Amino acid sequence: MLRSLVGSEMCIRDRYQRRVHGEYLQKFKREDMEAHLPSKLEKEQKYVQMIEQLQKFFKKYEKDSTKLGFSAKMTSIASVLKNNFSDLMFVGFYVVEDVVNQNRETTGDKILEIGPYQSVILATPFINYGKGVCGTCWATKQVQIVNDISTCDNYIACDEETKSEVVIPVFYDSTATSEVRAVFDVDSIHKDRFDEIDEKYIQELVNFLYD
């Protein structure tokens, strides 16, 4: 009887969580799907403010004897960007990690594994080399801008709302000659959302990881 009650309680809780998530996603759609595309001037102003905010933030918490880690900086960058543009469905990092088998042994292969991110969805946890926009960014070591994901044969869908995407490679140092350490993935609910302004300033956000 106890096991039955526990099972019923878990089932009810699971249904409740799915319903809450569904209601939240519908709220996101209602409020943001009709949001206007920010102009170049609006975007540039917001990016400049974000960079100033992060400069002050990192300066405040990075003292002579204390250095913020890679994960802490990724988390801060993703949070600031996501909270400044309401049309962004996903903002986050995928980090290059060793593939581990069921016995917790490394196989010698590498994979992109989800890192710090901001979104109303659960992100794809793994992405293979060369697969999707993120995997292509990893393989080519180049910025990827896809302004209509329906035209991308190699696309990996996490949700039905994303319409365009930009992915920036993150290297082990700022020279961009080393191996890719991670990629910074930004998705929008609008087509034709990303341009040279976004590429320039998102790259500047990534540059904080090299300090």
VOTORDO-694641 format. One record per residue: residue number from 1; chain; x, y, z of N, C-alpha, C, CB in turn. Coordinates in pm, whole numbers, plus 50000, padded with zeros to 5 digits. Glycine has a CB too. Example, Ala and Ser with C-alpha at 12.3 -4.5 7.8 and 13.67 -1.06 7.14 Angstrom:
residues 2
R 1 A 51319 49431 50780 51230 49550 50780 51320 49670 50780 51131 49553 50905 .
R 2 A 51285 49775 50708 51367 49894 50714 51290 50003 50787 51408 49940 50572 .
//
This chain:
residues 211
R 1 A 50083 49879 50000 50000 50000 50000 50087 50126 50000 49906 50000 50122 .
R 2 A 50195 50126 50083 50284 50240 50091 50349 50265 49955 50390 50220 50199 .
R 3 A 50395 50155 49891 50460 50168 49762 50363 50226 49659 50514 50033 49714 .
R 4 A 50238 50183 49667 50136 50233 49574 50110 50381 49595 50006 50155 49592 .
R 5 A 50104 50423 49721 50082 50563 49751 50198 50649 49705 50059 50582 49900 .
R 6 A 50322 50599 49727 50440 50673 49684 50442 50686 49533 50568 50603 49732 .
R 7 A 50409 50577 49465 50405 50581 49319 50301 50678 49269 50378 50444 49263 .
R 8 A 50184 50679 49332 50079 50771 49292 50121 50916 49315 49949 50741 49368 .
R 9 A 50187 50940 49430 50232 51075 49461 50335 51124 49360 50292 51079 49602 .
R 10 A 50428 51035 49320 50529 51072 49222 50465 51102 49087 50633 50961 49208 .
R 11 A 50365 51021 49051 50295 51040 48924 50224 51175 48922 50194 50926 48899 .
R 12 A 50156 51209 49034 50086 51336 49044 50184 51452 49037 50005 51344 49175 .
R 13 A 50298 51439 49108 50399 51544 49108 50457 51563 48968 50510 51511 49208 .
R 14 A 50479 51451 48896 50533 51458 48761 50436 51529 48667 50564 51317 48709 .
R 15 A 50306 51496 48679 50206 51562 48595 50199 51711 48627 50069 51497 48615 .
R 16 A 50210 51744 48757 50206 51884 48798 50325 51961 48740 50205 51895 48952 .
R 17 A 50444 51902 48746 50563 51969 48695 50553 51990 48544 50687 51888 48728 .
R 18 A 50500 51890 48472 50482 51905 48327 50382 52014 48296 50438 51772 48265 .
R 19 A 50274 52020 48377 50172 52122 48353 50229 52262 48379 50049 52098 48443 .
R 20 A 50303 52277 48488 50362 52408 48520 50459 52451 48411 50434 52402 48657 .
R 21 A 50543 52356 48365 50638 52388 48259 50563 52428 48132 50730 52268 48230 .
R 22 A 50456 52354 48100 50377 52386 47982 50313 52522 47991 50271 52282 47961 .
R 23 A 50260 52556 48109 50198 52688 48128 50302 52799 48116 50128 52695 48265 .
R 24 A 50421 52773 48169 50527 52874 48162 50571 52896 48018 50648 52832 48248 .
R 25 A 50582 52785 47942 50623 52796 47803 50517 52869 47722 50649 52658 47744 .
R 26 A 50389 52841 47750 50282 52912 47681 50285 53060 47714 50145 52853 47717 .
R 27 A 50314 53093 47841 50326 53234 47881 50440 53300 47805 50350 53246 48034 .
R 28 A 50552 53226 47791 50666 53278 47717 50626 53308 47573 50784 53177 47720 .
R 29 A 50551 53216 47512 50507 53236 47375 50418 53358 47362 50433 53113 47324 .
R 30 A 50319 53369 47452 50224 53479 47444 50293 53614 47458 50117 53465 47550 .
R 31 A 50388 53623 47551 50450 53752 47582 50559 53789 47483 50507 53750 47721 .
R 32 A 50628 53689 47429 50749 53720 47354 50745 53690 47205 50860 53647 47413 .
R 33 A 50654 53605 47160 50654 53570 47020 50626 53691 46931 50551 53462 46994 .
R 34 A 50554 53792 46986 50523 53910 46908 50619 54026 46938 50380 53952 46935 .
R 35 A 50720 54000 47017 50816 54105 47050 50888 54150 46923 50918 54055 47155 .
R 36 A 50910 54281 46909 50974 54331 46788 51122 54296 46788 50955 54483 46777 .
R 37 A 51176 54286 46669 51319 54264 46657 51393 54390 46699 51357 54224 46512 .
R 38 A 51490 54380 46788 51563 54500 46828 51642 54557 46711 51658 54469 46945 .
R 39 A 51644 54688 46699 51720 54753 46592 51869 54741 46620 51678 54900 46578 .
R 40 A 51948 54774 46521 52094 54771 46538 52136 54864 46652 52165 54810 46406 .
R 41 A 52074 54982 46656 52108 55078 46761 52070 55025 46899 52040 55213 46735 .
R 42 A 51950 54968 46910 51905 54912 47038 51998 54801 47084 51761 54859 47025 .
R 43 A 52033 54714 46991 52122 54603 47026 52257 54654 47073 52140 54509 46906 .
R 44 A 52312 54747 46997 52445 54798 47032 52444 54863 47169 52494 54897 46927 .
R 45 A 52341 54942 47198 52331 55006 47328 52325 54904 47440 52209 55097 47333 .
R 46 A 52246 54800 47421 52233 54696 47524 52363 54620 47542 52120 54599 47489 .
R 47 A 52430 54588 47432 52557 54515 47442 52661 54597 47518 52609 54480 47302 .
R 48 A 52668 54726 47489 52764 54813 47558 52734 54814 47708 52759 54957 47501 .
R 49 A 52607 54822 47743 52568 54820 47885 52605 54688 47950 52417 54845 47899 .
R 50 A 52585 54578 47878 52620 54446 47932 52769 54434 47958 52575 54336 47836 .
R 51 A 52848 54482 47864 52993 54473 47879 53040 54556 47998 53064 54520 47750 .
R 52 A 52983 54675 48013 53017 54760 48129 52975 54693 48259 52951 54898 48118 .
R 53 A 52857 54631 48258 52808 54562 48378 52900 54447 48417 52665 54509 48355 .
R 54 A 52942 54368 48319 53029 54255 48348 53169 54300 48390 53039 54164 48228 .
R 55 A 53217 54407 48330 53348 54461 48370 53348 54498 48518 53384 54584 48286 .
R 56 A 53244 54568 48561 53233 54607 48701 53216 54484 48791 53116 54703 48720 .
R 57 A 53134 54391 48745 53106 54271 48825 53232 54188 48847 53000 54186 48756 .
R 58 A 53304 54161 48740 53425 54079 48752 53535 54152 48830 53477 54041 48613 .
R 59 A 53543 54284 48812 53642 54361 48887 53613 54356 49036 53645 54506 48838 .
R 60 A 53485 54359 49071 53445 54356 49212 53482 54225 49278 53295 54380 49224 .
R 61 A 53468 54115 49208 53487 53984 49270 53621 53919 49241 53378 53893 49226 .
R 62 A 53698 53978 49150 53831 53923 49122 53936 54011 49190 53856 53913 48969 .
R 63 A 53988 53962 49300 54092 54033 49373 54227 53971 49339 54066 54028 49526 .
R 64 A 54333 54025 49400 54467 53975 49373 54480 53828 49406 54568 54055 49451 .
R 65 A 54413 53785 49511 54427 53646 49556 54312 53557 49511 54438 53642 49707 .
R 66 A 54216 53614 49437 54098 53537 49396 54075 53554 49247 53973 53581 49476 .
R 67 A 54055 53441 49179 54029 53442 49035 53902 53361 49009 54150 53384 48955 .
R 68 A 53805 53425 48944 53683 53353 48911 53711 53243 48811 53576 53449 48856 .
R 69 A 53647 53129 48830 53669 53015 48744 53594 53026 48612 53629 52889 48814 .
R 70 A 53627 52935 48521 53568 52930 48388 53416 52916 48395 53628 52814 48307 .
R 71 A 53369 52827 48481 53225 52802 48494 53152 52925 48548 53200 52681 48585 .
R 72 A 53211 52992 48647 53148 53111 48706 53132 53221 48603 53230 53161 48825 .
R 73 A 53233 53239 48519 53226 53343 48416 53125 53306 48308 53364 53365 48354 .
R 74 A 53122 53180 48267 53024 53137 48168 52882 53161 48219 53043 52989 48133 .
R 75 A 52859 53127 48346 52727 53145 48405 52686 53291 48406 52724 53090 48548 .
R 76 A 52777 53379 48443 52748 53522 48450 52720 53580 48312 52866 53597 48515 .
R 77 A 52798 53540 48214 52780 53590 48077 52645 53546 48020 52895 53541 47986 .
R 78 A 52612 53419 48038 52485 53367 47987 52367 53437 48053 52476 53216 48010 .
R 79 A 52377 53460 48183 52269 53525 48256 52245 53668 48207 52300 53525 48405 .
R 80 A 52352 53744 48192 52339 53883 48150 52279 53893 48010 52476 53953 48153 .
R 81 A 52327 53811 47918 52276 53818 47781 52129 53776 47774 52359 53730 47689 .
R 82 A 52094 53666 47838 51956 53617 47833 51858 53720 47891 51944 53484 47908 .
R 83 A 51897 53785 47997 51806 53877 48065 51796 54015 48001 51849 53893 48207 .
R 84 A 51875 54038 47898 51869 54166 47829 51789 54162 47699 52007 54214 47800 .
R 85 A 51763 54042 47648 51685 54029 47524 51576 53926 47545 51777 53988 47404 .
R 86 A 51450 53972 47542 51338 53882 47571 51311 53781 47461 51214 53963 47595 .
R 87 A 51365 53802 47341 51338 53710 47230 51432 53590 47228 51348 53784 47099 .
R 88 A 51528 53586 47318 51625 53476 47318 51567 53355 47390 51757 53521 47385 .
R 89 A 51558 53245 47318 51501 53122 47373 51603 53045 47456 51449 53033 47261 .
R 90 A 51728 53049 47412 51835 52975 47480 51964 53055 47470 51854 52833 47419 .
R 91 A 52035 53066 47582 52167 53128 47585 52255 53042 47674 52161 53277 47637 .
R 92 A 52357 52981 47616 52439 52896 47701 52561 52840 47632 52358 52784 47753 .
R 93 A 52639 52769 47711 52765 52713 47665 52759 52561 47657 52879 52756 47758 .
R 94 A 52823 52510 47554 52854 52367 47546 53005 52353 47559 52801 52302 47412 .
R 95 A 53050 52264 47646 53192 52250 47678 53246 52119 47622 53214 52258 47831 .
R 96 A 53363 52124 47564 53427 52003 47512 53472 51915 47629 53547 52038 47419 .
R 97 A 53422 51793 47633 53454 51700 47742 53492 51564 47686 53334 51687 47839 .
R 98 A 53558 51484 47770 53588 51346 47733 53461 51263 47734 53694 51285 47828 .
R 99 A 53448 51173 47637 53336 51079 47638 53364 50973 47744 53314 51014 47497 .
R 100 A 53265 50948 47830 53278 50850 47938 53175 50740 47915 53258 50916 48079 .
R 101 A 53219 50613 47920 53127 50503 47898 53051 50467 48026 53202 50380 47845 .
R 102 A 52971 50360 48018 52889 50320 48132 52971 50277 48252 52798 50207 48091 .
R 103 A 53097 50241 48231 53186 50202 48340 53267 50320 48394 53281 50093 48294 .
R 104 A 53227 50440 48352 53294 50563 48396 53439 50569 48347 53292 50573 48548 .
R 105 A 53463 50509 48233 53597 50510 48174 53596 50599 48051 53642 50366 48138 .
R 106 A 53702 50678 48032 53711 50762 47914 53743 50676 47792 53820 50871 47933 .
R 107 A 53680 50711 47680 53695 50632 47558 53802 50686 47465 53564 50627 47485 .
R 108 A 53850 50807 47494 53946 50870 47405 53881 50967 47307 54022 50765 47328 .
R 109 A 53748 50964 47300 53675 51055 47214 53634 51180 47291 53550 50986 47155 .
R 110 A 53594 51283 47217 53547 51408 47276 53403 51434 47234 53638 51527 47233 .
R 111 A 53334 51516 47313 53196 51550 47285 53165 51686 47345 53100 51442 47341 .
R 112 A 53067 51754 47288 53019 51878 47350 52913 51841 47454 52960 51977 47242 .
R 113 A 52936 51884 47576 52842 51856 47686 52785 51989 47736 52912 51777 47803 .
R 114 A 52657 51989 47766 52592 52112 47809 52659 52169 47934 52443 52087 47836 .
R 115 A 52681 52300 47931 52740 52370 48043 52641 52471 48099 52871 52439 48002 .
R 116 A 52687 52580 48157 52597 52681 48212 52508 52741 48103 52676 52791 48281 .
R 117 A 52378 52750 48131 52287 52810 48033 52164 52868 48100 52246 52707 47929 .
R 118 A 52093 52952 48023 51968 53014 48067 51862 52984 47962 51986 53169 48087 .
R 119 A 51749 52926 48005 51641 52895 47912 51520 52842 47989 51687 52791 47807 .
R 120 A 51406 52836 47920 51287 52773 47979 51278 52626 47938 51160 52849 47935 .
R 121 A 51374 52578 47860 51374 52440 47813 51492 52363 47871 51377 52434 47659 .
R 122 A 51483 52232 47863 51599 52148 47892 51678 52130 47763 51556 52010 47952 .
R 123 A 51805 52165 47767 51887 52163 47646 51933 52021 47614 52007 52254 47663 .
R 124 A 51963 51998 47486 52025 51873 47444 52154 51854 47523 52054 51872 47290 .
R 125 A 52172 51743 47593 52288 51730 47681 52421 51705 47611 52264 51619 47776 .
R 126 A 52418 51636 47495 52541 51605 47422 52527 51643 47275 52575 51454 47435 .
R 127 A 52635 51690 47216 52639 51717 47072 52771 51662 47017 52624 51870 47042 .
R 128 A 52762 51583 46912 52881 51523 46853 52956 51620 46764 52842 51400 46774 .
R 129 A 53081 51592 46743 53170 51672 46659 53112 51687 46519 53311 51609 46653 .
R 130 A 53096 51810 46475 53046 51836 46341 52897 51828 46325 53108 51741 46249 .
R 131 A 52824 51795 46431 52679 51781 46422 52608 51909 46470 52632 51660 46506 .
R 132 A 52505 51948 46396 52430 52067 46434 52514 52193 46419 52382 52055 46576 .
R 133 A 52457 52305 46457 52528 52432 46444 52643 52439 46544 52431 52550 46466 .
R 134 A 52621 52389 46665 52727 52390 46767 52842 52299 46728 52670 52347 46903 .
R 135 A 52810 52178 46682 52914 52084 46641 52992 52134 46521 52854 51950 46610 .
R 136 A 52925 52206 46431 52993 52264 46315 53087 52375 46359 52890 52319 46214 .
R 137 A 53043 52457 46456 53130 52561 46511 53255 52500 46573 53054 52643 46616 .
R 138 A 53238 52392 46645 53352 52321 46706 53447 52270 46599 53302 52204 46794 .
R 139 A 53393 52209 46495 53476 52147 46392 53550 52250 46306 53391 52060 46304 .
R 140 A 53482 52360 46273 53541 52460 46184 53618 52569 46257 53434 52524 46102 .
R 141 A 53594 52580 46389 53654 52685 46470 53612 52824 46421 53806 52674 46467 .
R 142 A 53494 52832 46364 53445 52958 46309 53305 52990 46361 53444 52952 46156 .
R 143 A 53274 53120 46367 53141 53164 46407 53037 53111 46308 53134 53318 46416 .
R 144 A 52926 53063 46361 52817 53014 46278 52693 53100 46302 52786 52864 46309 .
R 145 A 52638 53157 46196 52512 53231 46204 52412 53165 46110 52532 53382 46168 .
R 146 A 52302 53117 46166 52196 53056 46087 52068 53134 46116 52178 52903 46121 .
R 147 A 52024 53215 46020 51910 53303 46044 51776 53241 46006 51928 53430 45968 .
R 148 A 51779 53118 45960 51656 53041 45937 51692 52894 45955 51594 53068 45794 .
R 149 A 51666 52841 46074 51713 52706 46105 51643 52599 46020 51690 52676 46252 .
R 150 A 51530 52634 45956 51461 52537 45871 51541 52506 45745 51324 52590 45832 .
R 151 A 51640 52590 45712 51723 52567 45595 51849 52488 45628 51762 52700 45532 .
R 152 A 51867 52455 45755 51988 52385 45800 51961 52235 45809 52035 52439 45938 .
R 153 A 52018 52159 45716 51997 52013 45712 52057 51943 45833 52055 51954 45585 .
R 154 A 52158 52006 45892 52233 51945 46002 52183 51992 46139 52381 51977 45988 .
R 155 A 52066 52054 46143 52019 52119 46265 51972 52018 46370 51907 52215 46232 .
R 156 A 52005 52046 46497 51958 51965 46610 51858 52049 46688 52078 51918 46702 .
R 157 A 51733 52007 46689 51627 52086 46752 51610 52050 46899 51494 52066 46678 .
R 158 A 51609 52152 46986 51579 52134 47128 51435 52175 47158 51676 52216 47214 .
R 159 A 51377 52256 47069 51243 52310 47092 51182 52348 46958 51247 52434 47188 .
R 160 A 51056 52390 46961 50986 52429 46839 50985 52580 46817 50845 52376 46842 .
R 161 A 51035 52655 46914 51025 52800 46908 51145 52867 46841 51009 52855 47046 .
R 162 A 51262 52805 46848 51383 52866 46793 51373 52877 46641 51506 52784 46831 .
R 163 A 51407 52996 46592 51404 53021 46448 51540 53060 46390 51304 53131 46418 .
R 164 A 51629 53113 46475 51763 53150 46428 51863 53130 46540 51766 53296 46378 .
R 165 A 51991 53124 46502 52093 53084 46600 52229 53141 46561 52102 52931 46611 .
R 166 A 52307 53178 46662 52446 53216 46642 52530 53139 46743 52467 53370 46657 .
R 167 A 52644 53087 46698 52734 53011 46786 52876 53064 46770 52727 52858 46755 .
R 168 A 52939 53095 46882 53074 53152 46885 53170 53051 46947 53077 53286 46965 .
R 169 A 53283 53020 46882 53379 52928 46944 53454 52994 47059 53478 52878 46839 .
R 170 A 53483 52915 47160 53562 52960 47275 53690 52877 47278 53481 52947 47411 .
R 171 A 53804 52945 47271 53933 52875 47267 53999 52875 47405 54025 52942 47163 .
R 172 A 54111 52805 47413 54184 52801 47539 54257 52931 47566 54282 52686 47539 .
R 173 A 54279 53011 47463 54338 53144 47481 54282 53235 47373 54494 53139 47475 .
R 174 A 54311 53363 47382 54250 53463 47294 54310 53466 47155 54263 53598 47356 .
R 175 A 54413 53386 47127 54477 53390 46995 54396 53315 46890 54616 53331 47004 .
R 176 A 54299 53234 46933 54213 53156 46842 54293 53055 46761 54138 53249 46748 .
R 177 A 54413 53022 46807 54493 52921 46738 54494 52789 46813 54636 52971 46718 .
R 178 A 54445 52790 46936 54443 52668 47018 54318 52586 46986 54448 52703 47168 .
R 179 A 54301 52478 47056 54183 52394 47037 54059 52463 47096 54204 52255 47103 .
R 180 A 53943 52424 47046 53818 52478 47098 53792 52418 47236 53700 52447 47001 .
R 181 A 53763 52504 47330 53734 52461 47467 53584 52449 47492 53795 52559 47567 .
R 182 A 53509 52536 47424 53362 52539 47440 53304 52616 47323 53320 52604 47577 .
R 183 A 53172 52618 47314 53104 52705 47218 52993 52778 47292 53047 52624 47095 .
R 184 A 52966 52901 47249 52861 52983 47310 52744 52989 47213 52914 53128 47345 .
R 185 A 52632 52933 47254 52515 52915 47168 52404 53011 47209 52465 52769 47174 .
R 186 A 52353 53087 47112 52246 53184 47138 52134 53162 47036 52299 53332 47132 .
R 187 A 52012 53135 47084 51898 53106 46996 51789 53211 47014 51841 52964 47025 .
R 188 A 51724 53247 46904 51615 53345 46907 51487 53285 46850 51653 53471 46829 .
R 189 A 51373 53339 46894 51244 53295 46844 51210 53365 46712 51134 53322 46948 .
R 190 A 51298 53454 46665 51274 53527 46540 51371 53482 46431 51288 53679 46563 .
R 191 A 51325 53479 46309 51414 53459 46194 51492 53588 46170 51333 53418 46067 .
R 192 A 51606 53574 46102 51688 53690 46064 51721 53778 46183 51617 53772 45958 .
R 193 A 51751 53715 46295 51774 53789 46419 51918 53837 46435 51737 53703 46537 .
R 194 A 52014 53761 46382 52154 53788 46415 52230 53847 46296 52222 53659 46461 .
R 195 A 52320 53941 46328 52400 54007 46225 52539 54036 46279 52332 54137 46177 .
R 196 A 52611 54125 46209 52748 54156 46247 52756 54225 46382 52813 54242 46141 .
R 197 A 52651 54295 46422 52650 54360 46554 52652 54254 46663 52525 54451 46569 .
R 198 A 52564 54154 46650 52560 54046 46749 52693 53971 46752 52446 53948 46719 .
R 199 A 52746 53939 46636 52872 53865 46631 52983 53942 46701 52912 53837 46485 .
R 200 A 52992 54072 46673 53097 54155 46733 53088 54158 46885 53089 54298 46679 .
R 201 A 52968 54183 46936 52955 54204 47080 52946 54072 47159 52834 54289 47109 .
R 202 A 52889 53969 47099 52890 53840 47168 53034 53790 47179 52801 53735 47094 .
R 203 A 53115 53820 47076 53257 53786 47084 53324 53862 47198 53327 53818 46950 .
R 204 A 53285 53987 47218 53341 54064 47329 53300 54005 47464 53297 54211 47320 .
R 205 A 53178 53953 47471 53136 53885 47594 53221 53761 47618 52986 53847 47587 .
R 206 A 53245 53686 47513 53329 53566 47523 53470 53601 47567 53333 53491 47389 .
R 207 A 53519 53717 47525 53656 53756 47558 53679 53767 47709 53690 53889 47492 .
R 208 A 53573 53786 47786 53589 53789 47932 53644 53655 47983 53453 53820 48001 .
R 209 A 53620 53549 47909 53667 53416 47951 53819 53403 47939 53600 53307 47869 .
R 210 A 53881 53493 47864 54025 53485 47844 54104 53571 47945 54060 53528 47703 .
R 211 A 54034 53651 48023 54103 53739 48119 54160 53659 48236 54006 53849 48171 .
//
